[in-house]
Amino acid sequence: MKRVYHGVKRYHRGAKPIHFALSTFGRIIIIVGFPMLLIESYRSLALGLMVGGVFLNLPMLRQVYYRNYKIRKRQILRRKKK
């Protein structure tokens, strides 16, 4: 598990274990929600699960991906100015 964690962390600079846990749990909830959409009586529950899964992914998106995107964007702009 530790080797996998360090391999994934290399691509997610600044991510903490809680980010990975919330993101993984959120993705599982989203995947579980898709088949439930087909059952009419569980449709509202499925939508709730999928929205909850998106909210669990937001910390990873906001604190890790967006910050790394801004840093990378600045690096590209600096290279173009040279």
Distance bins in CASP14 RR format, pairs under 12 A and 6 or more apart:
PFRMAT RR
TARGET T0000
AUTHOR 0000-0000-0000
RMODE 2
METHOD distances of the structure
MODEL  1
1 7 0 0 0 0 0 1 0 0 0 0 0
1 8 0 0 0 0 0 1 0 0 0 0 0
1 17 0 0 0 0 0 1 0 0 0 0 0
1 20 0 0 0 0 0 1 0 0 0 0 0
2 8 0 0 0 0 0 1 0 0 0 0 0
2 9 0 0 0 0 0 1 0 0 0 0 0
2 17 0 0 0 0 0 1 0 0 0 0 0
3 9 0 0 0 0 0 1 0 0 0 0 0
3 10 0 0 0 0 0 1 0 0 0 0 0
4 10 0 0 0 0 0 1 0 0 0 0 0
4 11 0 0 0 0 0 1 0 0 0 0 0
4 17 0 0 0 0 0 1 0 0 0 0 0
4 20 0 0 0 0 1 0 0 0 0 0 0
4 24 0 0 0 0 0 1 0 0 0 0 0
5 11 0 0 0 0 0 1 0 0 0 0 0
5 12 0 0 0 0 0 1 0 0 0 0 0
5 15 0 0 0 0 1 0 0 0 0 0 0
5 16 0 0 0 0 0 1 0 0 0 0 0
5 17 1 0 0 1 0 0 0 0 0 0 0
5 19 0 0 0 0 0 1 0 0 0 0 0
5 20 1 0 0 1 0 0 0 0 0 0 0
5 21 0 0 0 0 0 1 0 0 0 0 0
5 24 0 0 0 0 0 1 0 0 0 0 0
6 12 0 0 0 0 0 1 0 0 0 0 0
6 15 0 0 0 0 0 1 0 0 0 0 0
6 17 0 0 0 0 0 1 0 0 0 0 0
6 20 0 0 0 0 0 1 0 0 0 0 0
7 13 0 0 0 0 0 1 0 0 0 0 0
7 15 0 0 0 0 0 1 0 0 0 0 0
7 20 0 0 0 0 0 1 0 0 0 0 0
8 14 0 0 0 0 0 1 0 0 0 0 0
8 15 0 0 0 0 1 0 0 0 0 0 0
8 17 0 0 0 0 0 1 0 0 0 0 0
8 19 0 0 0 0 0 1 0 0 0 0 0
8 20 1 0 0 1 0 0 0 0 0 0 0
8 21 0 0 0 0 0 1 0 0 0 0 0
8 23 0 0 0 0 0 1 0 0 0 0 0
8 24 0 0 0 0 0 1 0 0 0 0 0
8 60 0 0 0 0 0 1 0 0 0 0 0
8 64 0 0 0 0 0 1 0 0 0 0 0
9 15 1 0 0 1 0 0 0 0 0 0 0
9 16 0 0 0 0 1 0 0 0 0 0 0
9 17 0 0 0 0 1 0 0 0 0 0 0
9 19 0 0 0 0 1 0 0 0 0 0 0
9 20 1 0 0 1 0 0 0 0 0 0 0
9 64 0 0 0 0 0 1 0 0 0 0 0
10 68 0 0 0 0 0 1 0 0 0 0 0
11 20 0 0 0 0 0 1 0 0 0 0 0
11 60 0 0 0 0 0 1 0 0 0 0 0
11 64 0 0 0 0 1 0 0 0 0 0 0
11 65 0 0 0 0 0 1 0 0 0 0 0
11 68 0 0 0 0 1 0 0 0 0 0 0
12 19 1 0 0 1 0 0 0 0 0 0 0
12 20 1 0 0 1 0 0 0 0 0 0 0
12 23 0 0 0 0 1 0 0 0 0 0 0
12 59 0 0 0 0 0 1 0 0 0 0 0
12 60 1 0 0 1 0 0 0 0 0 0 0
12 61 0 0 0 0 0 1 0 0 0 0 0
12 63 0 0 0 0 0 1 0 0 0 0 0
12 64 1 0 1 0 0 0 0 0 0 0 0
12 65 1 0 0 1 0 0 0 0 0 0 0
12 66 0 0 0 0 0 1 0 0 0 0 0
12 67 0 0 0 0 0 1 0 0 0 0 0
12 68 1 0 0 1 0 0 0 0 0 0 0
12 69 0 0 0 0 0 1 0 0 0 0 0
13 19 0 0 0 0 0 1 0 0 0 0 0
13 63 0 0 0 0 0 1 0 0 0 0 0
13 64 1 0 0 1 0 0 0 0 0 0 0
13 65 0 0 0 0 1 0 0 0 0 0 0
13 67 0 0 0 0 1 0 0 0 0 0 0
13 68 1 0 1 0 0 0 0 0 0 0 0
13 69 0 0 0 0 0 1 0 0 0 0 0
13 71 0 0 0 0 1 0 0 0 0 0 0
13 72 0 0 0 0 0 1 0 0 0 0 0
14 20 0 0 0 0 0 1 0 0 0 0 0
14 59 0 0 0 0 0 1 0 0 0 0 0
14 60 0 0 0 0 0 1 0 0 0 0 0
14 63 1 0 0 1 0 0 0 0 0 0 0
14 64 1 0 1 0 0 0 0 0 0 0 0
14 65 0 0 0 0 0 1 0 0 0 0 0
14 66 0 0 0 0 0 1 0 0 0 0 0
14 67 1 0 0 1 0 0 0 0 0 0 0
14 68 1 0 0 1 0 0 0 0 0 0 0
14 71 0 0 0 0 0 1 0 0 0 0 0
15 21 0 0 0 0 0 1 0 0 0 0 0
15 22 0 0 0 0 0 1 0 0 0 0 0
15 23 0 0 0 0 1 0 0 0 0 0 0
15 24 0 0 0 0 0 1 0 0 0 0 0
15 59 0 0 0 0 1 0 0 0 0 0 0
15 60 1 0 0 1 0 0 0 0 0 0 0
15 61 0 0 0 0 0 1 0 0 0 0 0
15 62 0 0 0 0 0 1 0 0 0 0 0
15 63 1 0 0 1 0 0 0 0 0 0 0
15 64 1 0 1 0 0 0 0 0 0 0 0
15 65 0 0 0 0 1 0 0 0 0 0 0
15 67 0 0 0 0 0 1 0 0 0 0 0
15 68 0 0 0 0 1 0 0 0 0 0 0
16 22 0 0 0 0 1 0 0 0 0 0 0
16 23 0 0 0 0 0 1 0 0 0 0 0
16 59 0 0 0 0 1 0 0 0 0 0 0
16 60 0 0 0 0 1 0 0 0 0 0 0
16 63 0 0 0 0 1 0 0 0 0 0 0
16 64 0 0 0 0 1 0 0 0 0 0 0
17 23 0 0 0 0 0 1 0 0 0 0 0
17 24 0 0 0 0 0 1 0 0 0 0 0
17 60 0 0 0 0 0 1 0 0 0 0 0
18 24 0 0 0 0 0 1 0 0 0 0 0
18 25 0 0 0 0 0 1 0 0 0 0 0
18 56 0 0 0 0 0 1 0 0 0 0 0
18 59 1 0 0 1 0 0 0 0 0 0 0
18 60 0 0 0 0 1 0 0 0 0 0 0
18 63 0 0 0 0 0 1 0 0 0 0 0
18 64 0 0 0 0 0 1 0 0 0 0 0
19 25 0 0 0 0 0 1 0 0 0 0 0
19 26 0 0 0 0 0 1 0 0 0 0 0
19 56 0 0 0 0 0 1 0 0 0 0 0
19 57 0 0 0 0 1 0 0 0 0 0 0
19 58 0 0 0 0 0 1 0 0 0 0 0
19 59 1 0 1 0 0 0 0 0 0 0 0
19 60 1 0 1 0 0 0 0 0 0 0 0
19 61 0 0 0 0 1 0 0 0 0 0 0
19 62 0 0 0 0 0 1 0 0 0 0 0
19 63 1 0 0 1 0 0 0 0 0 0 0
19 64 1 0 0 1 0 0 0 0 0 0 0
19 65 0 0 0 0 0 1 0 0 0 0 0
19 67 0 0 0 0 0 1 0 0 0 0 0
20 26 0 0 0 0 0 1 0 0 0 0 0
20 27 0 0 0 0 0 1 0 0 0 0 0
20 56 0 0 0 0 0 1 0 0 0 0 0
20 57 0 0 0 0 0 1 0 0 0 0 0
20 59 0 0 0 0 0 1 0 0 0 0 0
20 60 1 0 0 1 0 0 0 0 0 0 0
20 64 0 0 0 0 1 0 0 0 0 0 0
21 27 0 0 0 0 0 1 0 0 0 0 0
21 28 0 0 0 0 0 1 0 0 0 0 0
21 56 0 0 0 0 1 0 0 0 0 0 0
21 57 0 0 0 0 0 1 0 0 0 0 0
21 59 0 0 0 0 0 1 0 0 0 0 0
21 60 0 0 0 0 1 0 0 0 0 0 0
22 28 0 0 0 0 0 1 0 0 0 0 0
22 29 0 0 0 0 0 1 0 0 0 0 0
22 52 0 0 0 0 0 1 0 0 0 0 0
22 53 0 0 0 0 1 0 0 0 0 0 0
22 54 0 0 0 0 0 1 0 0 0 0 0
22 55 0 0 0 0 1 0 0 0 0 0 0
22 56 1 0 1 0 0 0 0 0 0 0 0
22 57 1 0 0 1 0 0 0 0 0 0 0
22 58 0 0 0 0 1 0 0 0 0 0 0
22 59 1 0 1 0 0 0 0 0 0 0 0
22 60 1 0 0 1 0 0 0 0 0 0 0
22 61 0 0 0 0 0 1 0 0 0 0 0
22 62 0 0 0 0 0 1 0 0 0 0 0
22 63 0 0 0 0 0 1 0 0 0 0 0
22 64 0 0 0 0 0 1 0 0 0 0 0
23 29 0 0 0 0 0 1 0 0 0 0 0
23 30 0 0 0 0 0 1 0 0 0 0 0
23 53 0 0 0 0 1 0 0 0 0 0 0
23 54 0 0 0 0 0 1 0 0 0 0 0
23 55 0 0 0 0 0 1 0 0 0 0 0
23 56 1 0 0 1 0 0 0 0 0 0 0
23 57 1 0 1 0 0 0 0 0 0 0 0
23 58 0 0 0 0 1 0 0 0 0 0 0
23 59 1 0 0 1 0 0 0 0 0 0 0
23 60 1 0 1 0 0 0 0 0 0 0 0
23 61 0 0 0 0 1 0 0 0 0 0 0
23 62 0 0 0 0 0 1 0 0 0 0 0
23 63 0 0 0 0 0 1 0 0 0 0 0
23 64 0 0 0 0 1 0 0 0 0 0 0
23 65 0 0 0 0 0 1 0 0 0 0 0
24 30 0 0 0 0 0 1 0 0 0 0 0
24 31 0 0 0 0 0 1 0 0 0 0 0
24 53 0 0 0 0 0 1 0 0 0 0 0
24 56 0 0 0 0 1 0 0 0 0 0 0
24 57 0 0 0 0 1 0 0 0 0 0 0
24 60 0 0 0 0 1 0 0 0 0 0 0
25 31 0 0 0 0 0 1 0 0 0 0 0
25 32 0 0 0 0 0 1 0 0 0 0 0
25 49 0 0 0 0 0 1 0 0 0 0 0
25 52 0 0 0 0 1 0 0 0 0 0 0
25 53 1 0 0 1 0 0 0 0 0 0 0
25 55 0 0 0 0 0 1 0 0 0 0 0
25 56 1 0 1 0 0 0 0 0 0 0 0
25 57 0 0 0 0 1 0 0 0 0 0 0
25 59 0 0 0 0 0 1 0 0 0 0 0
25 60 0 0 0 0 0 1 0 0 0 0 0
26 32 0 0 0 0 1 0 0 0 0 0 0
26 33 0 0 0 0 0 1 0 0 0 0 0
26 48 0 0 0 0 0 1 0 0 0 0 0
26 49 0 0 0 0 1 0 0 0 0 0 0
26 50 0 0 0 0 1 0 0 0 0 0 0
26 51 0 0 0 0 0 1 0 0 0 0 0
26 52 1 0 0 1 0 0 0 0 0 0 0
26 53 1 1 0 0 0 0 0 0 0 0 0
26 54 1 0 0 1 0 0 0 0 0 0 0
26 55 0 0 0 0 1 0 0 0 0 0 0
26 56 1 1 0 0 0 0 0 0 0 0 0
26 57 1 0 1 0 0 0 0 0 0 0 0
26 58 0 0 0 0 1 0 0 0 0 0 0
26 59 0 0 0 0 0 1 0 0 0 0 0
26 60 0 0 0 0 1 0 0 0 0 0 0
26 61 0 0 0 0 0 1 0 0 0 0 0
27 33 0 0 0 0 0 1 0 0 0 0 0
27 34 0 0 0 0 0 1 0 0 0 0 0
27 49 0 0 0 0 0 1 0 0 0 0 0
27 50 0 0 0 0 0 1 0 0 0 0 0
27 52 0 0 0 0 0 1 0 0 0 0 0
27 53 1 0 0 1 0 0 0 0 0 0 0
27 54 0 0 0 0 1 0 0 0 0 0 0
27 56 0 0 0 0 1 0 0 0 0 0 0
27 57 1 0 0 1 0 0 0 0 0 0 0
27 60 0 0 0 0 1 0 0 0 0 0 0
27 61 0 0 0 0 0 1 0 0 0 0 0
28 34 0 0 0 0 0 1 0 0 0 0 0
28 49 0 0 0 0 1 0 0 0 0 0 0
28 50 0 0 0 0 0 1 0 0 0 0 0
28 52 0 0 0 0 0 1 0 0 0 0 0
28 53 0 0 0 0 1 0 0 0 0 0 0
28 56 0 0 0 0 1 0 0 0 0 0 0
28 57 0 0 0 0 0 1 0 0 0 0 0
29 36 0 0 0 0 0 1 0 0 0 0 0
29 45 0 0 0 0 0 1 0 0 0 0 0
29 46 0 0 0 0 0 1 0 0 0 0 0
29 47 0 0 0 0 0 1 0 0 0 0 0
29 48 0 0 0 0 1 0 0 0 0 0 0
29 49 1 0 1 0 0 0 0 0 0 0 0
29 50 1 0 0 1 0 0 0 0 0 0 0
29 51 0 0 0 0 1 0 0 0 0 0 0
29 52 1 0 0 1 0 0 0 0 0 0 0
29 53 1 0 1 0 0 0 0 0 0 0 0
29 54 0 0 0 0 1 0 0 0 0 0 0
29 55 0 0 0 0 1 0 0 0 0 0 0
29 56 1 0 0 1 0 0 0 0 0 0 0
29 57 0 0 0 0 1 0 0 0 0 0 0
30 36 0 0 0 0 0 1 0 0 0 0 0
30 37 0 0 0 0 0 1 0 0 0 0 0
30 46 0 0 0 0 1 0 0 0 0 0 0
30 47 0 0 0 0 0 1 0 0 0 0 0
30 48 0 0 0 0 0 1 0 0 0 0 0
30 49 1 0 0 1 0 0 0 0 0 0 0
30 50 1 0 1 0 0 0 0 0 0 0 0
30 51 0 0 0 0 1 0 0 0 0 0 0
30 52 0 0 0 0 1 0 0 0 0 0 0
30 53 1 0 1 0 0 0 0 0 0 0 0
30 54 1 0 0 1 0 0 0 0 0 0 0
30 55 0 0 0 0 0 1 0 0 0 0 0
30 56 0 0 0 0 1 0 0 0 0 0 0
30 57 0 0 0 0 1 0 0 0 0 0 0
31 37 0 0 0 0 0 1 0 0 0 0 0
31 46 0 0 0 0 0 1 0 0 0 0 0
31 49 0 0 0 0 1 0 0 0 0 0 0
31 50 0 0 0 0 1 0 0 0 0 0 0
31 53 0 0 0 0 1 0 0 0 0 0 0
32 42 0 0 0 0 0 1 0 0 0 0 0
32 45 0 0 0 0 0 1 0 0 0 0 0
32 46 0 0 0 0 1 0 0 0 0 0 0
32 48 0 0 0 0 0 1 0 0 0 0 0
32 49 1 0 0 1 0 0 0 0 0 0 0
32 50 0 0 0 0 1 0 0 0 0 0 0
32 52 0 0 0 0 0 1 0 0 0 0 0
32 53 0 0 0 0 1 0 0 0 0 0 0
33 39 0 0 0 0 0 1 0 0 0 0 0
33 42 0 0 0 0 1 0 0 0 0 0 0
33 43 0 0 0 0 1 0 0 0 0 0 0
33 44 0 0 0 0 0 1 0 0 0 0 0
33 45 0 0 0 0 1 0 0 0 0 0 0
33 46 1 0 1 0 0 0 0 0 0 0 0
33 47 0 0 0 0 1 0 0 0 0 0 0
33 48 0 0 0 0 1 0 0 0 0 0 0
33 49 1 0 1 0 0 0 0 0 0 0 0
33 50 1 0 1 0 0 0 0 0 0 0 0
33 51 0 0 0 0 0 1 0 0 0 0 0
33 52 0 0 0 0 0 1 0 0 0 0 0
33 53 0 0 0 0 1 0 0 0 0 0 0
33 54 0 0 0 0 0 1 0 0 0 0 0
34 42 0 0 0 0 0 1 0 0 0 0 0
34 43 0 0 0 0 0 1 0 0 0 0 0
34 46 1 0 0 1 0 0 0 0 0 0 0
34 47 0 0 0 0 0 1 0 0 0 0 0
34 49 0 0 0 0 1 0 0 0 0 0 0
34 50 1 0 0 1 0 0 0 0 0 0 0
34 53 0 0 0 0 0 1 0 0 0 0 0
35 42 0 0 0 0 1 0 0 0 0 0 0
35 43 0 0 0 0 0 1 0 0 0 0 0
35 45 0 0 0 0 0 1 0 0 0 0 0
35 46 0 0 0 0 1 0 0 0 0 0 0
35 49 0 0 0 0 0 1 0 0 0 0 0
35 50 0 0 0 0 0 1 0 0 0 0 0
36 42 1 0 1 0 0 0 0 0 0 0 0
36 43 1 0 0 1 0 0 0 0 0 0 0
36 44 0 0 0 0 1 0 0 0 0 0 0
36 45 1 0 0 1 0 0 0 0 0 0 0
36 46 1 1 0 0 0 0 0 0 0 0 0
36 47 0 0 0 0 1 0 0 0 0 0 0
36 48 0 0 0 0 1 0 0 0 0 0 0
36 49 1 0 0 1 0 0 0 0 0 0 0
36 50 0 0 0 0 1 0 0 0 0 0 0
37 43 1 0 1 0 0 0 0 0 0 0 0
37 44 0 0 0 0 0 1 0 0 0 0 0
37 45 0 0 0 0 1 0 0 0 0 0 0
37 46 1 0 1 0 0 0 0 0 0 0 0
37 47 1 0 0 1 0 0 0 0 0 0 0
37 48 0 0 0 0 0 1 0 0 0 0 0
37 49 0 0 0 0 1 0 0 0 0 0 0
37 50 0 0 0 0 1 0 0 0 0 0 0
38 46 0 0 0 0 1 0 0 0 0 0 0
39 45 0 0 0 0 1 0 0 0 0 0 0
39 46 1 0 0 1 0 0 0 0 0 0 0
40 46 0 0 0 0 0 1 0 0 0 0 0
42 48 0 0 0 0 0 1 0 0 0 0 0
42 49 0 0 0 0 1 0 0 0 0 0 0
42 50 0 0 0 0 0 1 0 0 0 0 0
43 49 0 0 0 0 0 1 0 0 0 0 0
43 50 0 0 0 0 0 1 0 0 0 0 0
44 50 0 0 0 0 0 1 0 0 0 0 0
44 51 0 0 0 0 0 1 0 0 0 0 0
45 51 0 0 0 0 0 1 0 0 0 0 0
45 52 0 0 0 0 0 1 0 0 0 0 0
46 52 0 0 0 0 0 1 0 0 0 0 0
46 53 0 0 0 0 0 1 0 0 0 0 0
47 53 0 0 0 0 0 1 0 0 0 0 0
47 54 0 0 0 0 0 1 0 0 0 0 0
48 54 0 0 0 0 1 0 0 0 0 0 0
48 55 0 0 0 0 1 0 0 0 0 0 0
48 56 0 0 0 0 0 1 0 0 0 0 0
49 55 0 0 0 0 0 1 0 0 0 0 0
49 56 0 0 0 0 0 1 0 0 0 0 0
50 56 0 0 0 0 0 1 0 0 0 0 0
50 57 0 0 0 0 0 1 0 0 0 0 0
51 57 0 0 0 0 0 1 0 0 0 0 0
51 58 0 0 0 0 0 1 0 0 0 0 0
52 58 0 0 0 0 1 0 0 0 0 0 0
53 59 0 0 0 0 0 1 0 0 0 0 0
53 60 0 0 0 0 0 1 0 0 0 0 0
53 61 0 0 0 0 0 1 0 0 0 0 0
54 60 0 0 0 0 0 1 0 0 0 0 0
54 61 0 0 0 0 1 0 0 0 0 0 0
55 61 0 0 0 0 0 1 0 0 0 0 0
55 62 0 0 0 0 0 1 0 0 0 0 0
57 63 0 0 0 0 0 1 0 0 0 0 0
57 64 0 0 0 0 0 1 0 0 0 0 0
57 65 0 0 0 0 1 0 0 0 0 0 0
58 64 0 0 0 0 0 1 0 0 0 0 0
58 65 0 0 0 0 0 1 0 0 0 0 0
58 66 0 0 0 0 0 1 0 0 0 0 0
59 65 0 0 0 0 0 1 0 0 0 0 0
59 66 0 0 0 0 0 1 0 0 0 0 0
59 67 0 0 0 0 0 1 0 0 0 0 0
60 66 0 0 0 0 1 0 0 0 0 0 0
60 67 0 0 0 0 0 1 0 0 0 0 0
60 68 0 0 0 0 0 1 0 0 0 0 0
61 67 0 0 0 0 0 1 0 0 0 0 0
61 68 0 0 0 0 0 1 0 0 0 0 0
61 69 0 0 0 0 1 0 0 0 0 0 0
62 68 0 0 0 0 0 1 0 0 0 0 0
62 69 0 0 0 0 0 1 0 0 0 0 0
62 70 0 0 0 0 0 1 0 0 0 0 0
63 69 0 0 0 0 0 1 0 0 0 0 0
63 70 0 0 0 0 0 1 0 0 0 0 0
64 70 0 0 0 0 0 1 0 0 0 0 0
64 71 0 0 0 0 0 1 0 0 0 0 0
65 71 0 0 0 0 0 1 0 0 0 0 0
65 72 0 0 0 0 0 1 0 0 0 0 0
66 72 0 0 0 0 0 1 0 0 0 0 0
66 73 0 0 0 0 0 1 0 0 0 0 0
67 73 0 0 0 0 0 1 0 0 0 0 0
67 74 0 0 0 0 0 1 0 0 0 0 0
68 74 0 0 0 0 0 1 0 0 0 0 0
68 75 0 0 0 0 0 1 0 0 0 0 0
69 75 0 0 0 0 0 1 0 0 0 0 0
69 76 0 0 0 0 0 1 0 0 0 0 0
70 76 0 0 0 0 0 1 0 0 0 0 0
70 77 0 0 0 0 0 1 0 0 0 0 0
71 77 0 0 0 0 0 1 0 0 0 0 0
71 78 0 0 0 0 0 1 0 0 0 0 0
72 78 0 0 0 0 0 1 0 0 0 0 0
72 79 0 0 0 0 0 1 0 0 0 0 0
73 79 0 0 0 0 0 1 0 0 0 0 0
73 80 0 0 0 0 0 1 0 0 0 0 0
74 80 0 0 0 0 0 1 0 0 0 0 0
74 81 0 0 0 0 0 1 0 0 0 0 0
75 81 0 0 0 0 0 1 0 0 0 0 0
75 82 0 0 0 0 0 1 0 0 0 0 0
76 82 0 0 0 0 0 1 0 0 0 0 0
END
